[in-house]
Amino acid sequence: MFDLKGYGPELLSGAVVTVELAFLSLALALTLGLIGASSKLSGNRVAQGIATFYTTVIRGIPDLVMMLLFYYGGQVGVNAISDYLWETYEIDFFFQFDPFISGVVTMGLIFGAYMTETFRGAFLAVETGQIEAARAYGFTRWHTFRRIMFPQMLRHALPGIGNNWQVLLKTTALVSIIGLTDMVRVAEEAAKAERMPFHFFVPVAAVYLALTAGSELFIKWLDKRANVGVVQGS
């Protein structure tokens, strides 16, 4: 039997933290992706400019650098504001960045930029003739989006969403660098204490492999459901 030297419960707890982090980050990324894609396709120059700036900056900075900038740089910024408020107005204000929340926000921002491009391409793949037909039948913009555009966009976007999710899931390992007690950090501490790195990192790798493999099967199932009645290759 594989002996985890008493670190088994901590590794299990860290795995739960990893899963929570991944799903919350995905929810934020999907939300930002829809907003970003809608902004880029809105025809509003201001909205397009903001969305383009967001995707350009986020996709141009390495994930680890972005995480460190947000966590440590954000804390420095909050401390500066706190000092200013106290010295100028004697307002006692302080906010400590939480590693878990910082990880969710940072990863949500990072993958929101990639989801933006995924959704933008998916929206553009929807045939304009169907949108024009919906308008001709008197559909409002909301009904056109909900009944025509969104279902078909989702079908085109699923492969890209799946790829982004797989990368996001593995990127959760980076959050240990800012002090979050996920399974990577637990394994790292156990490996240092016991001087047995492979003994603890192999189970962590197995958990990530199981999560990504299960996700791939689920995404394939979703893709199959979304394409029911659709002639492939048309």
C-alpha positions in Angstrom: 0.0 0.0 0.0 1.3 3.5 -0.9 2.4 5.1 2.4 1.9 8.9 2.4 3.6 9.2 5.8 0.5 10.7 7.4 0.1 13.5 4.8 -2.8 11.7 3.1 -5.6 13.8 4.7 -3.7 17.0 3.9 -3.2 16.0 0.3 -6.9 15.2 0.0 -7.9 18.5 1.5 -5.5 20.2 -0.9 -7.1 18.4 -3.8 -10.5 19.7 -2.8 -9.0 23.3 -2.7 -7.6 22.7 -6.2 -11.0 21.7 -7.6 -12.8 24.6 -5.9 -10.2 27.0 -7.3 -10.5 25.6 -10.8 -14.3 25.7 -10.9 -14.6 29.2 -9.5 -11.9 30.5 -11.8 -13.7 28.9 -14.8 -17.0 30.6 -13.8 -15.3 34.0 -13.7 -13.4 33.3 -16.9 -16.6 32.3 -18.8 -18.4 35.5 -17.5 -15.5 37.7 -18.6 -15.2 35.9 -21.9 -18.9 36.5 -22.7 -18.5 40.2 -21.7 -15.3 40.6 -23.7 -16.6 38.9 -26.8 -19.8 40.9 -26.7 -17.8 44.1 -26.3 -15.5 43.3 -29.3 -18.6 42.6 -31.5 -20.7 45.4 -30.2 -19.6 48.1 -32.7 -19.0 50.5 -29.8 -15.4 51.8 -30.1 -14.9 52.4 -26.4 -16.1 48.8 -25.5 -14.0 47.4 -28.3 -10.9 49.3 -27.2 -11.3 48.2 -23.6 -11.8 44.5 -24.6 -8.9 44.6 -27.0 -6.6 46.2 -24.4 -7.6 43.6 -21.8 -7.0 40.6 -24.1 -3.7 42.0 -25.4 -2.2 42.8 -22.0 -3.4 39.6 -20.3 -2.3 37.2 -23.1 1.0 39.0 -23.4 2.1 38.5 -19.7 3.1 35.1 -18.4 0.6 33.5 -16.0 3.1 33.3 -13.1 4.1 36.9 -13.5 0.5 38.0 -13.5 -0.2 36.1 -10.4 2.7 37.6 -8.5 1.9 41.0 -9.7 -1.7 40.8 -8.6 -1.0 39.2 -5.2 2.1 41.1 -4.1 1.7 44.2 -6.2 -2.0 44.5 -5.3 -1.1 44.2 -1.6 1.5 46.9 -1.9 -1.0 49.1 -3.7 -3.7 48.5 -0.9 -1.1 49.3 1.8 -0.2 52.6 0.0 -3.8 53.6 -0.1 -4.3 52.6 3.5 -1.3 54.7 4.6 -2.6 57.7 2.5 -6.1 57.5 4.1 -4.7 57.4 7.6 -2.2 60.2 7.1 -4.6 62.5 5.3 -8.0 61.7 6.8 -7.2 59.5 9.8 -9.3 56.7 8.3 -8.2 53.3 9.5 -8.5 51.0 6.5 -6.6 47.8 5.8 -7.3 44.8 3.5 -5.2 41.6 3.5 -5.2 39.7 0.1 -6.4 36.1 0.5 -4.4 33.6 -1.5 -7.5 31.7 -2.5 -9.5 34.7 -3.7 -6.4 36.2 -5.4 -5.9 32.9 -7.2 -9.5 32.8 -8.4 -9.5 36.4 -9.5 -6.1 36.2 -11.3 -6.9 32.9 -13.1 -10.3 34.2 -14.0 -8.8 37.3 -15.5 -6.1 35.3 -17.4 -8.5 32.7 -18.9 -11.2 35.3 -19.4 -9.0 36.8 -22.1 -8.7 33.4 -23.8 -12.4 32.8 -23.4 -13.1 36.1 -25.0 -11.4 35.1 -28.2 -13.0 31.6 -28.1 -16.5 33.2 -27.8 -15.8 35.9 -30.3 -14.9 33.2 -32.9 -17.9 31.1 -32.0 -20.3 34.1 -32.4 -18.8 34.9 -35.8 -19.4 31.3 -36.8 -23.1 31.6 -36.4 -24.8 32.2 -39.8 -25.9 35.8 -40.3 -28.9 34.5 -42.3 -30.4 33.0 -39.2 -30.1 36.2 -37.3 -31.7 38.2 -40.1 -34.5 35.6 -40.2 -35.1 36.0 -36.5 -35.3 39.7 -36.9 -37.7 39.3 -39.8 -40.0 37.2 -37.5 -40.0 40.0 -35.0 -37.6 38.6 -32.4 -36.1 41.1 -30.0 -32.3 41.3 -29.7 -32.5 39.3 -26.4 -34.7 36.6 -27.9 -32.4 36.4 -30.9 -29.4 36.0 -28.6 -31.1 33.4 -26.3 -32.9 31.3 -28.9 -30.6 31.6 -32.0 -27.1 32.9 -31.3 -26.2 31.5 -27.9 -27.1 27.8 -28.5 -25.3 27.7 -31.8 -22.3 29.8 -30.5 -22.0 27.3 -27.6 -21.7 24.4 -30.1 -18.8 26.1 -31.9 -17.2 27.3 -28.6 -17.2 23.9 -26.8 -13.8 22.7 -28.2 -12.1 25.9 -27.3 -13.8 26.0 -23.8 -12.6 22.4 -23.3 -9.0 23.3 -24.2 -9.0 26.4 -22.0 -10.4 24.4 -19.1 -7.7 21.7 -19.4 -5.0 24.4 -19.3 -6.7 26.2 -16.5 -6.9 23.0 -14.4 -3.2 22.5 -14.7 -2.4 26.2 -14.1 -3.9 25.9 -10.6 -0.6 24.4 -9.6 0.9 27.9 -9.9 -1.2 29.3 -7.0 0.9 27.4 -4.5 3.6 30.1 -5.1 1.5 32.7 -3.3 0.9 30.5 -0.3 -2.3 28.7 -1.0 -2.4 25.3 0.7 -3.4 23.3 -2.3 -2.2 19.7 -3.0 1.0 21.0 -4.7 2.0 23.0 -1.7 1.2 20.2 0.7 3.3 17.8 -1.5 6.1 20.3 -1.7 6.2 20.7 2.1 5.9 16.9 2.7 8.7 16.2 0.1 11.0 18.6 1.9 10.2 17.2 5.4 10.6 13.6 4.3 13.2 14.1 1.6 11.0 12.0 -0.8 9.9 14.2 -3.7 8.7 11.5 -6.1 6.8 9.8 -3.2 4.5 12.8 -2.9 4.5 14.4 -6.3 3.6 11.2 -8.2 0.1 11.1 -6.4 -0.4 14.7 -7.2 0.4 14.1 -10.8 -2.0 11.1 -10.8 -4.8 13.4 -9.4 -4.2 16.0 -12.1 -4.2 13.2 -14.7 -7.5 11.8 -13.4 -9.1 15.3 -13.4 -8.0 16.2 -16.9 -8.9 12.7 -18.3 -12.4 12.9 -16.7 -12.8 16.4 -18.0 -12.0 15.3 -21.5 -14.6 12.6 -21.4 -17.2 15.0 -20.1 -16.4 17.6 -22.7 -16.7 15.0 -25.5 -20.1 14.0 -24.1 -21.2 17.7 -24.0 -19.9 18.2 -27.6 -21.9 15.1 -28.7 -25.0 16.4 -27.1 -24.6 19.9 -28.5 -24.2 18.5 -32.1 -27.3 16.2 -32.0 -29.1 16.7 -35.3 -26.2 18.6 -36.9 -24.6 17.2 -40.0 -20.9 17.1 -39.3 -18.7 18.8 -41.9 -21.4 21.0 -43.2 
